[in-house]
Amino acid sequence: MSSTPAPPAEARSDERARALRRMQAYAVALLLLMVAGLVTSHLQGYAGAWAWIAAFCEAAAIGALADWFAVVALFRHPLGLPIPHTAIIPRSKARIADNLAVFVRDHFLSRDALLARLQVFDPAARLAQWLGDARRMRAWAVLGRGWALQMLELFDDERLQSALRRTLIEALTRWDAARSAGDVLTFLTRGGRHQALLDIALERLGGYLGQESVRARVAAVMLRIAREEHPRVVKAVDLVTSVEDIADALARRVARALVDELKAVLENPEHPARIEYEAQVLRFIDRLREDPELVAHVGQLKQRLIDSPAVQDYARQLAGDVRDWLHRDLARRDSRLARYWQDGAVAFGRRLGQDARLRAAINEHVLAAAARMAEDLRAGVTEHIANTVKGWDDRQLVRELELSIGKDLQYIRFNGTLVGGLVGLALHALLSALPA
């Protein structure tokens, strides 16, 4: 279904101005009609029905003028005269701004109200419904593919690439690699994580040493070294017994001894090897942070890597290969990346729709985040509204308000004319009924 485009702001403003002028003309015409009726009644000597017409027209004209004054006094000084308590809106702009901001804050941005609306809205269920729509995700995948291609074309610009490279190199040059490595190791050793890592390494090493193929390779190496270093001894021994059997038996004993030692380390949290390992790790972390020589050495190594033509060429070639692959894939209508994104989004949406616990967890996090943001949002929006209204030009503010509600305010003048005339008739009837 096609919709008619909204007219431009200037056209809407002109249309409102014409409607306002039309209603003002009607109100003025009605006032002039009442004045004409009053003058005619005077010329007719207030005789008979003309007395009633005069009473109506006189009171109606007074009511029309009074309501004209009241309407005009909202926006400006009537007739340009600085009468007290007129031009109410421009004089009270600051107070109106503060009151409007407080009203929005208290009625629309209340923390409890926002959270209540979010709970009713059920963000997780809406997200599941949105993501689970395969047609919508297909359309978004097409859009995303187009946006990604545009971004890649942007990055093809040599000027942008050069600027990005300079920015990256400057950032890497400023980067304190030694301290960062110390921070990472501190995080990895927190809570004895490094001991768990040692356990994994020892278990893997023990399993490796326990393999028959490994023992055979160790025996072969030992035999080769013995023959290279002590060929005469090997020949002499070989006359008595097989050197291969001796090497194999020795390799088995060495492997068994190593495995037993590894088991001892794994089973004993206070094993000297563990204590020494702990001390070495902590000393190395301290040196990364405090030892000027090691810090300088790490910095020099980092700088050599940054300045290395081989590293730069590799990084450039790798980036080019990735960019070319992305170009080729995204340029295809059946892009694998787009399809993976689409299928993943739909699958997650359906999983979310079926898993009540997952929806509850997401809603809890959304509500918690909204609660944390509510106070900042309230303060920021309130200040923004107040400052925005206070910053408006007085004449522009008056014009916009008058164009928005001025047409409706003219009905006050119509009603004042009619009600004033009726009151005039009522008073004339009352006075006529009183004895002379």
Summary of the structure (lengths in Angstrom):
residues: 436
radius of gyration: 44.7
end to end distance: 74.8
largest distance: 163.2
contacts: 1158
relative contact order: 0.15
helix: 88%
strand: 0%
